[in-house]
């Protein structure tokens, strides 16, 4: 279990979920602004990709072992 990859996966997943929920929140607002609708579409796509990348990182981190620590640095 690679702990650094797991932590990175959880952080990326949290950012993706926040962006996705933010886009869902703004999509329910009755605002005729074109900029808001572009933000909603962009945040929806980016949030979905971040969430997918976070899930992949979590799975990848759970499968990989921790890197070997070399205490002897006589390279």
C-alpha positions, 0 to 999 in steps of 0.5 A: 500500500503506497501511502503517498499515492493514497493521500494524493488520490484522496486530495484529488478526489475531494477537489473533483467532488467539490467542483462537481457539487459546485457546478450542480449548485450553480446549475440550479440557480436561475441566472441568465448569465452566459458566463455562469453556464460556461462555468457550470459546464467547465466545472462539471467536466473538470470535476468529473475528470478529477474525481475519476483520476482520484479513484484511479490514484486510490486504486493504484496506491492500494495495489502498489507497495511502498518504495524500498528505503535505501539506508546505505547511500553509497552510490 
